[in-house]
Amino acid sequence: MKKLIASTALVAVAAAGLAGTATIASADNHGDVSACLITKTDTNPFFVKMREGASAAAEELGIELSSFAGRIDGDHETQVAAIETCIANGASGILLTASDTSSIVPAVQQARDAGILVIALDTPLEPIDAADMTFATDNFLAGELIGQWAAAALGDDAANARIAMLDLAVSQPTVGVLRDQGFLQGFGIDLGDPNRWGDEDDPRIVGNEVTAGNEEGGRRAMESLLAVDPTINVVYTINEPAAAGAYEALRAIGRQDDVLIVSVDGGCPGVQNVAEGVIGATSQQYPLLMASLGIEAIAAWAADGTAPEATEGKDFFDTGVALVTDNPVDGVDSIDTAEGMARCWG
């Protein structure tokens, strides 16, 4: 089976076993250098792994790290307050996964005006250059891979698919738009405005519902779309918790075995769900790497003003993605769940 890894640095990080649990880490290598990590929540395993990566890198480099998080996904006000705290405390850099990718921009600009390096993790801001750099999965590619896999797995039946789109939030943060649009393009569906979801006119799309990226939201969204069309046979989900909820809704009506569910994340529970057939394929991303490299970038910025650079040909730093499935298809590179479990998080 072929392997798809976009960042060679990933192998080195995985081999080193970088991990940590502290939210405040300090030493004396960089003197008074401090950094902030601001995530959407502090409970989602994806953001827990970010905190581990950032904490371990900060401890190694002697940087004081303060971690903040919204109370729930979408808690914009708490993130703004965290940025203001980081500015007041004289942080050298901020790592941010924004809940509202456009409304957060004025607060980010205040931080940059104060000389603070701001790096968006996972979720690009709107516009993307509102941050100094974005360290992220290629979320469009992540969606495209699961779309290509689903179309190939269905074969000729893809022409008559009935597709449920389980998205993130009505505010359409960039990460949700990119994954949604990538999936549709990968499946072979013409996009409307690629900067938003829900405006396509392909009759195979039953509809879009939002999930808040959690299991309960995924279940409710799936139930709503099944009420519209009980013959749905393909389900795109923004992440693996939403996929788990969609599966429960399908199981409640006895359809769990005849619907393809695809997702994005690559957390250990999600990869296990691929192994057990709950999810057909998922695109695995690497949050620990995003955060650890972000701390390294802040250290370089504090040392001599060196700013991080984007991956060649892209407007962000690509931290890699791999399709995980035990049912590979021709023309779509993938890894199996054994390898996915070796690389997973959460």
N, C-alpha and C positions, 0 to 999 in steps of 0.2 A: 504494500500500500504506500502511495506517495505521501510525502509530508510537505506541508505548506507553513513556512515560518518566515515572517517578514523581517524580523530583527535578529541578527546573530547574537546581539547582546543578551537576548533571552536565555540562550543556552548557558552562558556563563553565570547569569544570575540564578538560574535553576540549579546549576551544579553547586553553587556556593551555599545553597539552602538559606538564602536571606530571609530572616523572620524576626519578629519582635512583638511585644505586646504593650509596651509603655506608651502613654500619650504625651509625656513630657520627658525628653531625653537631652542631656547636656554633658559636655566634656570641655577641654580647653584648647583643642586644636585650632579652632577658629575664633577664639576670644569671645566677644560679645555678639556673635552672629546668631540671629534667631529667625525662625520660620514658622508659618502657620499652615495648617492643613484644615480646610473647610469642606466637609462633605454634605451630601443631601440628608443622610441620616447616620446614626452610629450603630444601627442594628443590622442593616443589610450586609451579608457576608462579603459582598464586593467592596464595600467601603471599610469594613473591618480589615480586610487584607490590605487595602491602601494604607490604613493607619499602621499596620505592622511593617510594611515596606518603608514608609516614611520614618517611623520611629527607629528602625534598625539602621537606616542610612544616616539619620541625624546623630545617633549615638556614636557610630563609627567615625563620623566627620567632626564631632564635637560641636554640633549645632543644637541650640535650645529649640525644641519643637513644642508648639501649643496646638492642640487639636480641638476643633469646633464642629458641630453638626446641627442640622435642622431637627426639629422634633419629629417631623414626618416629611416624606418626599413632597416637595412643593412649598416648604416653609421658607419663602423668600426673605421675609423680614428678619428672621434669626441669622441668615447668612449675611445680610447687610450689616447687622449689628456686629457680627464677628469681624468683618472687614474693618469696621470703624475701630474695634478694639486692637486689631493688628497694627493699624496706622498709629494709634495712640501709643502703643508699646514699642514702636520703632523697629518693626520686623524688617528683615532684609528681603524676604520673599514670601509669597502666598501661593499655595497650591489650592485650587478651587474646582469643585464639581458643582456647577450652578444648577439650582432648581428652576430659575427663570432666566434663560440665557440672554434675553434682551434687557429686562428691567434691572439686572444686576450691573449693567455696563457703567452707569454713572458712579457707583461706588467703586468699581474696579478702576475707573479713571482717576478717582481721588487718590487711590493707593499708588498708582503709577506716577501721578504728579508729585507724590511724596518721595519718589525715588525707589519704590518697592517693586521688585520683579514679580509679575503676576503670571502664573502658568495655569491654564485650564487643564484639568485632568479629565479624560474620557469624553466630556461634553463640551464641544466648541461653543464659544460665545457668539452672539449675533450683533455685529459682524465678527468673524473669527479673529480679526486683527485687533479687537478690543482688548485682548490679552497679549502679553509679550510673546507667548508661544502656547501651543496646545500639545500636550503629550497624550496620545489616545490610540485606541484601536481605529483602524479604518472602518468606521461603522457602516458606511455604504457597502464596502466590500464584504463585511460580515453578513449583512442582509442579502447581498447578491449571491453569496455562496449557498445559503440555505434555500434561496429561491431556485438556483440552478439545480441543486440536489432534489428538491421537491418535484420540479418539472421532469427531470430525468427519471426519478423513481416512478412517477405516474405514467411516463411514456405517452402513448397516443391519447390516453385519458386526460392529459393535461388540458387538451383543447376544450373539454367540457367540465373542468373543475368548478367546484363551488367553494369559494375562498372566504374565510372569516379573518378579518384583520383586527388583532387585539393590540392596540397601541398604548402609549404611556399616559398622556394627559392632554386635556383640551387646549392647553397653552402651546402644545406642539414644540417642546424643546428640541434642539438640533439633533440630539442623539436619537430621539424617537423618529424624527423625520428621515434621517439618514438610513436607519435600519429598515423602516417601512418601504422607502423608495428603492433601496437596494434590493430588497426581496422581490418587489414587483418587477423590477427590470430583469433580475435573474430568472424569474419565472416566465418572462417573455411578454409582459404586459406594458403597453405604452404608458408613459408617465404624463401627468398633466403638468402642473407647476412643480418642479423637483424640490422646491423649498417648502412645500407643505404636503400633508397627506389628506386624502379624502376627496380629491377632485378628479380622480380617474373615472372613465366612463365604460370600462371593460365590463361586460355583463357577467363575467365569472366572479366578480367581487360582490359578495353578499352585503357587506357593510363594514364599517369601522366602529369599534367601541373602545373606551379607555379603561385601563385596569389599575392605574396608580402603581404599576409594577409589583403588585403583590398577589398572593394566591387567592384571597377572597375577591379581589377585583377581577382576576382572570376568570373565576367561576361565574360571577355575575355577568361579565361581558359575554362569555360564551353562551350562557342561558338566553341572553337578549337576542343574540344573532341566531341561535337555534329556533327561537320563536318566529323569526323572520323566514328562515329556510332550514327545516330539519334535515335536509339532504347535504349539508356542508360536509366536504370530505378533505379539505386542507385548512389548517389553522396556522397562521403566522402569529407569533407572540413576541412582544418587546423583550421579555426576559424569561428565565426559567421558572421563577415563582408564579408568574402569570400562566405559563404553560401547565404547571401542576394544577392550578385552579381550573383551567380549561379541560384538562383530562378528567377531573372529578365531575364536572358538568356532563361530559360525554358518557362517563361510566354510569351516571344516574339514569340515563336512558338506554343503556346497553350498547352504545356505539363506540366504546373506547378502542375497539380492535379494528375498525374500518375507516379511521380518520388519521391522516398524516398531520402531526404537530411538529413544527420547527421553531427554533428559538435562538437566542444569543445570550451568552454569558460565559459558560464553561466552568461554573462553580462545581464543587464535588457532588452536591445533591443533584444538580442538573445532569452531570455526566452519568451518575448512577441511574437517573431516569432514562437516559439514552440506552444504557446497558439493559435496562428492564423493559424497554419498548414503549415507555410512556411518551417519550420524545423520539422522533425519528432521527433528527440531526440537530446539532447546535453549533454555533460559531463561538469558539473559545477565545476569550481575551485575557489580558494579563495585568490586573490592577496593581499587584505588588511592584512590577517593573515600572509602571507609570509613575508611581509615587517615589520610588527610590531614585530613579533618574531625575525626577523633579527636585529632590533635595540636593543631588549632586549639582544641578544647574544653579540652584540658589547659592551654593557654596562658591561656585566659580564666579557668579555675579558679585558676591560680597568681596571676593578676593581681589578682583581686578576689573570688574565691569564687563566681563565676557558674557554675552547674551547667547542663549541656546539657538540653534539653527534647525530649520525644518528638514525633513527627509527630502532628498532630491526628487523633484517632480511633484511635490505635495506642499500644501500650505500648513502642515503640522508635522510633528515628529511622530512617526508611525511606530507603535510598540508591538505590533504583530497580531495575527489572527490565524486560527486553524479550525477547519471544519472537523467536527467529531461525530462519527457515525460508525456503526457496525455493519452497515449495508452500503458499501461504496458503490458509486456509479461511474461509468466511463466519462472522462472529460472534466471531472471535478476532484481536485486533490483533497485528500482527507487523512485523518489519523483515526485509529480505532479507540474504543473506550478505555482499553488498558493504558494506552499512552496518554489519553485524556485525563485519566485518574492520576497519573504520575505528575501531571502539570497543573492539576486543578487547585482550587482555593475554596475556603469556606468549610 
